[in-house]
């Protein structure tokens, strides 16, 4: 019993000294930065996997976001060995590299004029082109402004619709887009702006990310180009 007790005390003492030695060698500033990078990586991966990132950036910009995740993973790997370095009294500017990187990414986003215009404009103006080239738009996040429309043959399905003129008001026709994820009840003829993901399912459908009510535009008719 005394021998077993002596060994236990020896191992506990050794473990205490070992852990204490590691704790003394830990650079807590670098540890905090490493943990922040890991958490940021996990959040970004969750956004991609859950498809929630589409609520914040245009579909064409998703590739840049994925590249940023890869770069942050590399930052995290390079950061890990620094946890066991001696704390420096010198101000370490490379801690700002992740922040600088994201500033560059956002600047690229705002400089990406084609995608930005596509997002902030009413895509109903290009509805014919979009439907003809639906494969090129699948997965994109677009804005559409129109009114709620219900088809008598399928009253359970809500549509976002606009009237299109070929020549004059007498030859107008309804252009409608089936809305997915539209659980709320909205009165027919209510004008709304919908932000959603383009789905190619036997034609154009829109998976609604968010919407807001709006007033009827001065010119409610689309012109056929």
C-alpha positions in Angstrom: 0.0 0.0 0.0 2.8 2.4 0.9 4.6 1.6 -2.4 1.4 2.1 -4.4 0.8 5.4 -2.6 4.3 6.6 -3.2 3.9 5.8 -7.0 0.6 7.7 -7.1 2.1 10.7 -5.4 5.1 10.5 -7.8 2.8 10.4 -10.9 0.6 13.2 -9.6 3.6 15.3 -8.9 5.1 14.6 -12.3 1.7 15.4 -14.0 1.4 18.6 -12.0 4.9 19.7 -13.0 4.3 18.7 -16.6 1.1 20.6 -17.0 2.5 23.5 -15.1 5.5 23.6 -17.5 3.1 23.6 -20.5 1.0 26.3 -19.0 4.0 28.5 -18.4 5.0 28.0 -22.1 1.6 28.9 -23.5 1.4 32.3 -25.2 -2.2 33.2 -24.3 -2.4 36.0 -26.9 -1.7 33.6 -29.7 -4.0 31.0 -28.1 -6.9 33.5 -28.2 -6.2 34.4 -31.8 -6.1 30.7 -32.7 -9.4 30.0 -31.0 -11.0 33.0 -32.8 -9.8 31.7 -36.1 -11.1 28.2 -35.4 -14.5 29.6 -34.4 -14.7 31.8 -37.4 -13.8 28.9 -39.7 -16.6 26.8 -38.1 -19.2 29.6 -38.5 -18.3 30.1 -42.1 -18.5 26.3 -42.8 -21.9 26.2 -41.1 -23.1 29.1 -43.3 -22.0 27.2 -46.4 -23.4 23.8 -45.4 -26.7 25.2 -44.3 -27.0 27.4 -47.4 -27.7 30.4 -45.2 -24.7 32.2 -46.8 -27.0 32.7 -49.8 -29.0 35.2 -47.7 -26.0 37.5 -47.5 -24.0 37.2 -50.8 -24.8 36.7 -54.4 -24.4 33.2 -55.8 -21.5 34.2 -58.0 -19.6 35.4 -55.0 -19.8 32.1 -53.2 -16.6 30.9 -54.7 -14.7 33.8 -53.1 -16.3 32.9 -49.7 -15.1 29.3 -50.0 -11.6 30.5 -50.9 -11.6 32.6 -47.8 -12.5 29.6 -45.7 -9.5 27.7 -47.1 -7.2 30.6 -46.5 -8.5 30.9 -42.9 -7.8 27.2 -42.3 -4.2 27.8 -43.5 -4.0 30.8 -41.1 -5.2 28.6 -38.2 -2.6 25.9 -39.0 0.2 28.4 -39.1 -1.1 30.0 -35.9 -1.1 26.8 -33.8 2.7 26.5 -33.3 2.7 30.2 -32.1 0.7 29.1 -29.0 3.9 27.6 -27.5 6.2 30.6 -28.2 7.5 33.1 -25.7 5.2 36.2 -25.5 6.7 39.2 -27.3 6.5 42.7 -26.1 6.6 43.9 -29.7 3.3 44.8 -31.3 2.5 41.9 -33.7 1.0 43.3 -36.8 0.3 40.0 -38.5 -2.6 39.5 -36.1 -4.5 41.9 -38.3 -4.0 39.8 -41.5 -7.4 38.0 -41.2 -9.1 41.4 -40.8 -7.2 42.8 -43.8 -8.1 39.7 -45.8 -11.8 40.2 -45.1 -11.6 43.9 -46.0 -10.1 42.8 -49.4 -12.9 40.3 -49.9 -15.6 42.9 -49.2 -13.9 45.4 -51.5 -13.9 42.7 -54.2 -17.6 42.2 -53.6 -18.5 45.9 -54.0 -16.2 46.1 -57.0 -17.9 43.2 -58.7 -20.3 45.5 -60.5 -22.2 42.9 -62.6 -23.2 40.8 -59.7 -24.0 43.8 -57.5 -26.3 45.3 -60.2 -27.9 41.9 -60.7 -28.8 41.7 -57.0 -30.1 45.2 -56.4 -32.2 45.5 -59.6 -35.6 44.0 -60.3 -34.9 40.8 -62.1 -38.4 40.7 -63.5 -37.1 43.1 -66.1 -34.9 40.3 -67.4 -37.4 37.5 -66.8 -37.5 36.2 -70.4 -33.7 36.1 -70.6 -33.5 34.4 -67.2 -36.0 31.7 -68.1 -34.3 31.0 -71.4 -30.9 30.7 -69.7 -32.1 29.2 -66.4 -29.1 26.8 -66.1 -26.8 29.9 -65.9 -28.9 31.4 -63.1 -29.6 28.3 -61.0 -28.5 28.9 -57.4 -28.3 32.7 -57.8 -29.9 35.0 -55.3 -32.1 37.6 -57.1 -34.6 40.3 -56.3 -38.1 40.2 -57.9 -40.8 42.8 -57.5 -44.3 41.7 -58.2 -47.8 40.9 -56.9 -49.1 37.8 -55.3 -51.1 35.7 -57.7 -53.1 32.5 -57.2 -54.0 30.1 -60.0 -57.5 28.7 -59.7 -56.2 25.3 -60.9 -53.6 25.2 -58.1 -54.9 27.4 -55.3 -52.4 26.1 -52.7 -49.4 27.4 -54.7 -48.5 31.1 -54.4 -47.0 32.9 -57.4 -45.1 36.1 -57.8 -46.5 37.7 -60.9 -46.2 40.6 -63.3 -48.1 41.6 -66.4 -46.2 41.8 -69.6 -47.1 43.9 -72.6 -46.3 42.9 -76.2 -48.0 45.8 -77.8 -50.6 47.3 -75.6 -52.6 46.6 -72.5 -55.2 44.5 -74.3 -52.6 41.9 -75.2 -51.0 41.7 -71.8 -50.3 38.3 -70.2 -49.4 37.2 -66.7 -45.8 36.1 -66.1 -45.7 34.1 -62.8 -43.0 32.5 -60.7 -43.9 29.7 -58.2 -42.7 30.6 -54.7 -41.1 28.0 -52.5 -40.8 28.4 -48.7 -43.6 31.0 -48.7 -45.5 29.8 -45.6 -47.2 33.0 -44.6 -50.6 33.9 -46.0 -50.6 37.0 -48.2 -53.6 38.4 -49.9 -53.8 38.2 -53.6 -52.7 41.3 -55.5 -50.4 42.3 -52.7 -47.2 43.8 -54.0 -44.0 42.5 -52.5 -40.2 42.5 -53.1 -38.9 38.9 -52.8 -35.2 38.0 -52.4 -34.7 34.3 -53.2 -32.7 31.6 -54.7 -33.3 30.6 -58.3 -34.4 26.9 -58.6 -34.6 25.1 -61.9 -37.4 22.5 -61.4 -39.2 22.1 -64.7 -38.8 25.9 -65.1 -38.0 28.8 -63.0 -39.0 28.7 -59.3 -37.9 31.0 -56.5 -36.9 29.7 -53.0 -37.8 32.6 -50.8 -35.1 33.9 -48.4 -37.0 37.0 -47.3 -39.6 39.4 -48.6 -41.2 42.8 -47.7 -44.4 44.5 -48.8 -44.1 47.4 -51.1 -46.2 49.9 -53.1 -47.4 49.2 -56.6 -44.9 50.8 -59.1 -45.9 53.6 -61.3 -45.5 51.3 -64.3 -46.8 47.9 -63.3 -46.4 46.4 -66.8 -43.2 44.8 -68.1 -42.3 45.5 -71.7 -41.3 42.6 -73.9 -37.9 43.3 -75.4 
